[in-house]
Amino acid sequence: MSYVSAVVVAAGKGSRFKYSVPKPLVKINAKPAIVYSLETLSRHPAIKEIIVVTNAQNRRSVNYAIRKYRILKVSAVIGGGRRRQDSVYNGLRSLGRKTDIVLIHDGARPFIDSGIISRSIEKAISSGAAIIAVPVKDTVKEVTKSQRYKVTKDILVKKTLNRDTLWEVQTPQVFRKRLILRAYERFRKCDVTDDAMLVEKLGAPVKVVEGSYNNIKITTIEDLIIAEAIARERG
């Protein structure tokens, strides 16, 4: 039987989230966003412990939410780093010796479910690395270099990408602990946007598990409208 630990990352400053409350603590139908995923992980029988990685600004409030909602599998709330990958690495180094499978999840994705957790763990046990993703719905075009999230002049289309081979990657991402630690220790100085990119740099295979379009990430204020609708639907 594998010993599965979860690392939930909630240490980012959320510069694109123009709101008075940090993303992990913003209320979705009266409950802090991070609590949704923590409750789901804590209820799952395969998850033995949860480590939450946050920043100094949010640490007290995150601890309070964990106590208030009685999320009993949280074993530690630790400090994050400058980049997301630095925060994840802090979480990985905090895992106990028993852990052989580690699930990494973004605290800004409230709506994971038990099926996603089970499928990703099963695939990681058999293959070593598994990511959650969904097929891209829209046509995607590669354009000339521009500043991300800002409209600049004279953006030109370079080519239209084949949508049939494009998937939008989510979390959780699940790995054998030995594999993800080796990837981090070798490549953590590289700038990456998810954990699987480091495993890819090792040349190890990464399996894809289909996720859910409800598994949204809270990035902008507009996402809160969608999140509240999903929360109401889930009851």
Contacts in CASP RR format, 6 or more apart in sequence:
PFRMAT RR
TARGET T0000
AUTHOR 0000-0000-0000
METHOD contacts of the structure
MODEL  1
MSYVSAVVVAAGKGSRFKYSVPKPLVKINAKPAIVYSLETLSRHPAIKEI
IVVTNAQNRRSVNYAIRKYRILKVSAVIGGGRRRQDSVYNGLRSLGRKTD
IVLIHDGARPFIDSGIISRSIEKAISSGAAIIAVPVKDTVKEVTKSQRYK
VTKDILVKKTLNRDTLWEVQTPQVFRKRLILRAYERFRKCDVTDDAMLVE
KLGAPVKVVEGSYNNIKITTIEDLIIAEAIARERG
2 46 0 8 1.000
2 100 0 8 1.000
2 101 0 8 1.000
2 121 0 8 1.000
2 125 0 8 1.000
3 48 0 8 1.000
3 98 0 8 1.000
3 99 0 8 1.000
3 100 0 8 1.000
3 101 0 8 1.000
4 46 0 8 1.000
4 47 0 8 1.000
4 48 0 8 1.000
4 99 0 8 1.000
4 100 0 8 1.000
4 101 0 8 1.000
4 102 0 8 1.000
4 103 0 8 1.000
4 121 0 8 1.000
5 47 0 8 1.000
5 48 0 8 1.000
5 49 0 8 1.000
5 50 0 8 1.000
5 51 0 8 1.000
5 95 0 8 1.000
5 96 0 8 1.000
5 99 0 8 1.000
5 101 0 8 1.000
5 102 0 8 1.000
5 103 0 8 1.000
5 177 0 8 1.000
6 41 0 8 1.000
6 47 0 8 1.000
6 49 0 8 1.000
6 50 0 8 1.000
6 51 0 8 1.000
6 102 0 8 1.000
6 103 0 8 1.000
6 104 0 8 1.000
6 105 0 8 1.000
6 172 0 8 1.000
7 50 0 8 1.000
7 51 0 8 1.000
7 53 0 8 1.000
7 88 0 8 1.000
7 91 0 8 1.000
7 92 0 8 1.000
7 95 0 8 1.000
7 102 0 8 1.000
7 103 0 8 1.000
7 104 0 8 1.000
7 105 0 8 1.000
8 34 0 8 1.000
8 37 0 8 1.000
8 38 0 8 1.000
8 41 0 8 1.000
8 50 0 8 1.000
8 51 0 8 1.000
8 52 0 8 1.000
8 53 0 8 1.000
8 105 0 8 1.000
8 106 0 8 1.000
8 107 0 8 1.000
9 53 0 8 1.000
9 84 0 8 1.000
9 87 0 8 1.000
9 88 0 8 1.000
9 104 0 8 1.000
9 105 0 8 1.000
9 106 0 8 1.000
9 107 0 8 1.000
10 23 0 8 1.000
10 24 0 8 1.000
10 34 0 8 1.000
10 52 0 8 1.000
10 53 0 8 1.000
10 54 0 8 1.000
10 58 0 8 1.000
10 62 0 8 1.000
10 106 0 8 1.000
10 107 0 8 1.000
10 108 0 8 1.000
11 53 0 8 1.000
11 54 0 8 1.000
11 55 0 8 1.000
11 58 0 8 1.000
11 79 0 8 1.000
11 80 0 8 1.000
11 81 0 8 1.000
11 84 0 8 1.000
11 87 0 8 1.000
12 23 0 8 1.000
12 55 0 8 1.000
12 84 0 8 1.000
12 87 0 8 1.000
13 22 0 8 1.000
13 55 0 8 1.000
14 22 0 8 1.000
14 23 0 8 1.000
16 149 0 8 1.000
16 219 0 8 1.000
16 220 0 8 1.000
17 23 0 8 1.000
17 26 0 8 1.000
17 218 0 8 1.000
17 219 0 8 1.000
17 220 0 8 1.000
17 221 0 8 1.000
18 220 0 8 1.000
18 221 0 8 1.000
19 26 0 8 1.000
19 221 0 8 1.000
21 27 0 8 1.000
22 57 0 8 1.000
22 58 0 8 1.000
23 33 0 8 1.000
23 107 0 8 1.000
23 108 0 8 1.000
23 218 0 8 1.000
24 32 0 8 1.000
24 33 0 8 1.000
24 34 0 8 1.000
24 54 0 8 1.000
24 58 0 8 1.000
24 62 0 8 1.000
24 107 0 8 1.000
24 108 0 8 1.000
25 32 0 8 1.000
25 33 0 8 1.000
25 34 0 8 1.000
25 58 0 8 1.000
25 61 0 8 1.000
25 62 0 8 1.000
25 65 0 8 1.000
26 32 0 8 1.000
26 33 0 8 1.000
26 218 0 8 1.000
26 224 0 8 1.000
27 33 0 8 1.000
28 36 0 8 1.000
28 110 0 8 1.000
28 224 0 8 1.000
28 227 0 8 1.000
28 228 0 8 1.000
28 231 0 8 1.000
29 228 0 8 1.000
29 231 0 8 1.000
29 232 0 8 1.000
31 69 0 8 1.000
31 231 0 8 1.000
32 65 0 8 1.000
33 107 0 8 1.000
33 108 0 8 1.000
33 110 0 8 1.000
33 218 0 8 1.000
33 227 0 8 1.000
34 52 0 8 1.000
34 62 0 8 1.000
34 65 0 8 1.000
34 107 0 8 1.000
34 108 0 8 1.000
34 110 0 8 1.000
35 65 0 8 1.000
35 69 0 8 1.000
35 71 0 8 1.000
36 110 0 8 1.000
36 111 0 8 1.000
36 231 0 8 1.000
37 105 0 8 1.000
37 107 0 8 1.000
37 109 0 8 1.000
37 110 0 8 1.000
37 111 0 8 1.000
37 112 0 8 1.000
38 50 0 8 1.000
38 52 0 8 1.000
38 66 0 8 1.000
38 69 0 8 1.000
38 71 0 8 1.000
38 74 0 8 1.000
39 69 0 8 1.000
39 71 0 8 1.000
40 112 0 8 1.000
40 113 0 8 1.000
40 114 0 8 1.000
40 117 0 8 1.000
41 47 0 8 1.000
41 50 0 8 1.000
41 73 0 8 1.000
41 103 0 8 1.000
41 105 0 8 1.000
41 112 0 8 1.000
41 117 0 8 1.000
42 50 0 8 1.000
42 71 0 8 1.000
42 72 0 8 1.000
42 73 0 8 1.000
42 74 0 8 1.000
43 114 0 8 1.000
44 114 0 8 1.000
44 117 0 8 1.000
44 118 0 8 1.000
46 117 0 8 1.000
46 118 0 8 1.000
46 121 0 8 1.000
47 73 0 8 1.000
47 103 0 8 1.000
47 117 0 8 1.000
48 73 0 8 1.000
48 98 0 8 1.000
48 99 0 8 1.000
49 73 0 8 1.000
49 74 0 8 1.000
49 75 0 8 1.000
49 99 0 8 1.000
50 71 0 8 1.000
50 73 0 8 1.000
50 74 0 8 1.000
50 75 0 8 1.000
51 74 0 8 1.000
51 75 0 8 1.000
51 76 0 8 1.000
51 77 0 8 1.000
51 78 0 8 1.000
51 91 0 8 1.000
51 94 0 8 1.000
51 95 0 8 1.000
52 62 0 8 1.000
52 66 0 8 1.000
52 74 0 8 1.000
52 76 0 8 1.000
52 77 0 8 1.000
52 78 0 8 1.000
53 77 0 8 1.000
53 78 0 8 1.000
53 79 0 8 1.000
53 80 0 8 1.000
53 87 0 8 1.000
53 88 0 8 1.000
53 90 0 8 1.000
53 91 0 8 1.000
54 62 0 8 1.000
54 77 0 8 1.000
54 78 0 8 1.000
54 79 0 8 1.000
54 80 0 8 1.000
55 79 0 8 1.000
55 80 0 8 1.000
55 81 0 8 1.000
56 79 0 8 1.000
59 77 0 8 1.000
59 79 0 8 1.000
62 77 0 8 1.000
63 77 0 8 1.000
66 74 0 8 1.000
66 77 0 8 1.000
76 94 0 8 1.000
78 90 0 8 1.000
78 91 0 8 1.000
78 94 0 8 1.000
79 87 0 8 1.000
79 90 0 8 1.000
80 86 0 8 1.000
80 87 0 8 1.000
80 90 0 8 1.000
81 87 0 8 1.000
81 90 0 8 1.000
83 191 0 8 1.000
85 184 0 8 1.000
85 188 0 8 1.000
85 191 0 8 1.000
85 192 0 8 1.000
85 195 0 8 1.000
85 198 0 8 1.000
86 188 0 8 1.000
88 104 0 8 1.000
88 184 0 8 1.000
88 195 0 8 1.000
89 184 0 8 1.000
89 188 0 8 1.000
92 102 0 8 1.000
92 177 0 8 1.000
92 180 0 8 1.000
92 181 0 8 1.000
92 184 0 8 1.000
95 102 0 8 1.000
95 177 0 8 1.000
99 177 0 8 1.000
100 176 0 8 1.000
100 177 0 8 1.000
100 178 0 8 1.000
101 121 0 8 1.000
101 124 0 8 1.000
101 125 0 8 1.000
101 174 0 8 1.000
101 175 0 8 1.000
101 176 0 8 1.000
101 177 0 8 1.000
102 174 0 8 1.000
102 175 0 8 1.000
102 176 0 8 1.000
102 177 0 8 1.000
102 180 0 8 1.000
103 117 0 8 1.000
103 120 0 8 1.000
103 121 0 8 1.000
103 124 0 8 1.000
103 172 0 8 1.000
103 173 0 8 1.000
103 174 0 8 1.000
104 171 0 8 1.000
104 172 0 8 1.000
104 173 0 8 1.000
104 174 0 8 1.000
104 175 0 8 1.000
104 180 0 8 1.000
104 195 0 8 1.000
105 112 0 8 1.000
105 171 0 8 1.000
105 172 0 8 1.000
105 173 0 8 1.000
106 171 0 8 1.000
106 217 0 8 1.000
108 217 0 8 1.000
108 218 0 8 1.000
108 219 0 8 1.000
109 170 0 8 1.000
109 171 0 8 1.000
109 215 0 8 1.000
109 216 0 8 1.000
109 217 0 8 1.000
109 218 0 8 1.000
110 218 0 8 1.000
110 227 0 8 1.000
110 231 0 8 1.000
111 212 0 8 1.000
111 214 0 8 1.000
111 215 0 8 1.000
111 216 0 8 1.000
111 227 0 8 1.000
111 230 0 8 1.000
111 231 0 8 1.000
111 234 0 8 1.000
112 171 0 8 1.000
112 172 0 8 1.000
112 215 0 8 1.000
113 212 0 8 1.000
116 132 0 8 1.000
116 172 0 8 1.000
116 209 0 8 1.000
116 211 0 8 1.000
116 212 0 8 1.000
116 215 0 8 1.000
117 172 0 8 1.000
119 209 0 8 1.000
119 211 0 8 1.000
120 130 0 8 1.000
120 131 0 8 1.000
120 132 0 8 1.000
120 172 0 8 1.000
120 173 0 8 1.000
120 174 0 8 1.000
120 209 0 8 1.000
121 130 0 8 1.000
121 174 0 8 1.000
123 130 0 8 1.000
123 174 0 8 1.000
123 207 0 8 1.000
123 209 0 8 1.000
124 130 0 8 1.000
124 174 0 8 1.000
124 175 0 8 1.000
124 176 0 8 1.000
124 207 0 8 1.000
127 205 0 8 1.000
127 207 0 8 1.000
128 175 0 8 1.000
128 176 0 8 1.000
128 179 0 8 1.000
128 204 0 8 1.000
128 205 0 8 1.000
128 207 0 8 1.000
129 173 0 8 1.000
129 174 0 8 1.000
129 175 0 8 1.000
129 176 0 8 1.000
129 179 0 8 1.000
129 180 0 8 1.000
129 196 0 8 1.000
129 199 0 8 1.000
129 204 0 8 1.000
129 205 0 8 1.000
129 206 0 8 1.000
129 207 0 8 1.000
130 173 0 8 1.000
130 174 0 8 1.000
130 175 0 8 1.000
130 206 0 8 1.000
130 207 0 8 1.000
130 208 0 8 1.000
130 209 0 8 1.000
131 169 0 8 1.000
131 170 0 8 1.000
131 171 0 8 1.000
131 173 0 8 1.000
131 174 0 8 1.000
131 194 0 8 1.000
131 196 0 8 1.000
131 206 0 8 1.000
131 207 0 8 1.000
131 208 0 8 1.000
131 209 0 8 1.000
132 169 0 8 1.000
132 170 0 8 1.000
132 171 0 8 1.000
132 172 0 8 1.000
132 173 0 8 1.000
132 209 0 8 1.000
132 210 0 8 1.000
132 211 0 8 1.000
132 215 0 8 1.000
133 167 0 8 1.000
133 168 0 8 1.000
133 169 0 8 1.000
133 170 0 8 1.000
133 208 0 8 1.000
133 209 0 8 1.000
133 210 0 8 1.000
133 211 0 8 1.000
134 167 0 8 1.000
134 168 0 8 1.000
134 170 0 8 1.000
134 210 0 8 1.000
134 211 0 8 1.000
134 212 0 8 1.000
134 213 0 8 1.000
134 215 0 8 1.000
135 163 0 8 1.000
135 166 0 8 1.000
135 167 0 8 1.000
135 168 0 8 1.000
135 210 0 8 1.000
136 163 0 8 1.000
136 166 0 8 1.000
136 167 0 8 1.000
136 168 0 8 1.000
138 163 0 8 1.000
139 160 0 8 1.000
139 163 0 8 1.000
140 160 0 8 1.000
140 161 0 8 1.000
140 163 0 8 1.000
140 166 0 8 1.000
141 157 0 8 1.000
141 158 0 8 1.000
141 159 0 8 1.000
141 160 0 8 1.000
141 161 0 8 1.000
142 157 0 8 1.000
142 158 0 8 1.000
142 159 0 8 1.000
142 160 0 8 1.000
142 161 0 8 1.000
143 155 0 8 1.000
143 156 0 8 1.000
143 157 0 8 1.000
143 158 0 8 1.000
144 154 0 8 1.000
144 155 0 8 1.000
144 156 0 8 1.000
144 158 0 8 1.000
146 152 0 8 1.000
146 155 0 8 1.000
167 208 0 8 1.000
169 194 0 8 1.000
169 196 0 8 1.000
170 211 0 8 1.000
170 215 0 8 1.000
170 217 0 8 1.000
171 194 0 8 1.000
173 194 0 8 1.000
173 195 0 8 1.000
173 196 0 8 1.000
175 195 0 8 1.000
175 199 0 8 1.000
179 199 0 8 1.000
179 202 0 8 1.000
179 204 0 8 1.000
180 195 0 8 1.000
180 198 0 8 1.000
180 199 0 8 1.000
182 202 0 8 1.000
183 195 0 8 1.000
183 198 0 8 1.000
183 199 0 8 1.000
183 201 0 8 1.000
183 202 0 8 1.000
183 204 0 8 1.000
184 198 0 8 1.000
186 198 0 8 1.000
186 201 0 8 1.000
186 202 0 8 1.000
187 198 0 8 1.000
187 201 0 8 1.000
187 202 0 8 1.000
188 198 0 8 1.000
190 197 0 8 1.000
190 198 0 8 1.000
190 201 0 8 1.000
192 198 0 8 1.000
196 206 0 8 1.000
199 206 0 8 1.000
200 206 0 8 1.000
214 230 0 8 1.000
216 223 0 8 1.000
216 226 0 8 1.000
216 227 0 8 1.000
216 230 0 8 1.000
217 223 0 8 1.000
218 224 0 8 1.000
218 227 0 8 1.000
END
